[in-house]
Each structure stands twice: as structure tokens, then as C-alpha cells.
Amino acid sequence: MGSYPPCFILGEWQYLAWLEAARWSAIEWPERSYCHDCTPVYKEMMLAVGKCSKPETVFAYVYPNPGTDDMEPALCGLSPSTFERLKNLKKISDGTTPLPQSE
């Protein structure tokens, strides 16, 4: 394959495993990237060692399948533009309090 994001510190096989898991994910997320599955703590660790290639990533609770029985929000890494779009659509919270389930 060649290259992989530097935050996959275990190497290319770790990135390939993530790609396979992401491909089989049953949830349709608004943005699919490896940053989506990051965490604030891991981002800070990667920033500290110079391995975060997308430091602009922000975190928020996102409802994966609005309008279905699956209404549990998940903490996701998002690009700033996706964060603003979802915030305007009231599909995310500020990362501290999930949005009400019914609107």
C-alpha cells in the first residue's frame, strides 16, 4: 500500500485493519476518516510526539442514525467544516452534553 497516517504508530498493518473495520461499519457517519475514530486523549498524545497530521480535528457527540432506534450519541473526531454543518443541523452537542433525543 505504501503510505499511512503517522498516528498509526504500529505501522501499515494497523491502518489496513482500521480500513477494513471502517468498511464493515454498519453506521453511516457524516464523515468517515481515521480522525473520526480518534479520541481527544490520543490526539493530544500524537500532537506531543509530532504524529498528528490533522490537528484541526474537533470532537463532539454525534447521533449516528437520527430517526431510528439507535439514538446513542458517540464521541467523534470531525473536521471543523463538518462540525459547523452538523451543529447548524442540531445533530451534535458541544461535547459535554448530548442533545435531546427528540426534536
C-alpha positions as CSV (number, residue, x, y, z in Angstrom):
1,M,0.0,0.0,0.0
2,G,2.8,2.4,0.7
3,S,1.8,5.3,3.0
4,Y,-0.4,5.5,6.0
5,P,-1.2,8.3,8.5
6,P,1.7,8.8,11.0
7,C,-0.7,8.5,14.0
8,F,-1.0,4.7,13.2
9,I,2.2,4.2,15.3
10,L,2.1,0.4,14.9
11,G,2.5,0.7,11.2
12,E,0.7,0.0,8.0
13,W,-1.0,-3.2,9.2
14,Q,-2.7,-1.1,11.9
15,Y,-4.0,1.3,9.2
16,L,-5.2,-1.6,7.0
17,A,-7.0,-3.1,9.9
18,W,-8.8,0.2,10.5
19,L,-9.7,0.5,6.9
20,E,-11.3,-3.0,6.9
21,A,-13.2,-2.3,10.1
22,A,-14.4,1.1,8.7
23,R,-15.6,-0.6,5.5
24,W,-17.7,-3.0,7.5
25,S,-19.2,-0.4,9.9
26,A,-23.0,-0.7,9.9
27,I,-23.4,3.0,10.8
28,E,-23.5,5.7,8.2
29,W,-21.4,8.5,9.7
30,P,-21.4,12.1,8.4
31,E,-17.7,12.0,7.8
32,R,-15.5,8.9,7.6
33,S,-11.9,9.4,8.2
34,Y,-9.4,7.9,10.7
35,C,-9.8,11.1,12.7
36,H,-13.4,10.2,13.2
37,D,-12.3,7.2,15.4
38,C,-9.7,9.2,17.3
39,T,-10.1,10.4,20.9
40,P,-9.1,13.7,22.5
41,V,-6.5,11.9,24.6
42,Y,-4.9,10.1,21.6
43,K,-4.9,13.3,19.6
44,E,-3.0,15.1,22.4
45,M,-0.5,12.2,22.6
46,M,0.1,12.3,18.9
47,L,0.4,16.1,18.9
48,A,3.1,15.8,21.6
49,V,5.2,13.4,19.5
50,G,4.6,15.2,16.2
51,K,2.4,12.4,14.7
52,C,-1.0,14.2,14.3
53,S,-1.4,15.2,10.7
54,K,-4.8,16.8,11.3
55,P,-4.6,19.0,14.4
56,E,-7.6,20.9,13.4
57,T,-9.8,17.9,14.3
58,V,-12.5,18.8,16.9
59,F,-14.6,16.4,19.0
60,A,-18.3,16.3,19.6
61,Y,-21.1,13.8,20.4
62,V,-22.9,12.8,17.2
63,Y,-26.1,10.9,16.7
64,P,-25.2,8.2,14.2
65,N,-28.7,7.3,12.9
66,P,-31.2,10.1,13.6
67,G,-34.8,9.0,13.4
68,T,-34.1,5.3,14.2
69,D,-33.9,3.3,17.4
70,D,-30.2,3.8,17.5
71,M,-30.1,7.2,19.3
72,E,-27.0,6.8,21.4
73,P,-24.5,9.6,20.7
74,A,-20.9,8.7,20.1
75,L,-17.9,10.9,20.6
76,C,-16.4,11.5,17.1
77,G,-13.5,13.5,15.6
78,L,-14.7,15.9,12.9
79,S,-13.2,18.4,10.6
80,P,-14.2,22.0,11.5
81,S,-16.4,22.3,8.5
82,T,-18.3,19.1,9.3
83,F,-18.6,20.2,12.9
84,E,-20.2,23.5,11.9
85,R,-22.5,21.9,9.4
86,L,-23.8,19.3,12.0
87,K,-24.0,22.0,14.7
88,N,-26.2,24.0,12.4
89,L,-28.4,21.0,11.8
90,K,-28.6,20.3,15.5
91,K,-27.1,16.8,15.1
92,I,-24.3,17.2,17.6
93,S,-23.7,18.6,21.1
94,D,-20.8,20.7,22.4
95,G,-19.0,17.5,23.5
96,T,-20.2,17.8,27.1
97,T,-24.0,17.2,27.0
98,P,-25.8,15.1,24.4
99,L,-28.6,16.8,22.5
100,P,-32.2,15.8,23.4
101,Q,-33.2,12.7,21.5
102,S,-36.5,14.2,20.2
103,E,-36.9,17.4,18.2
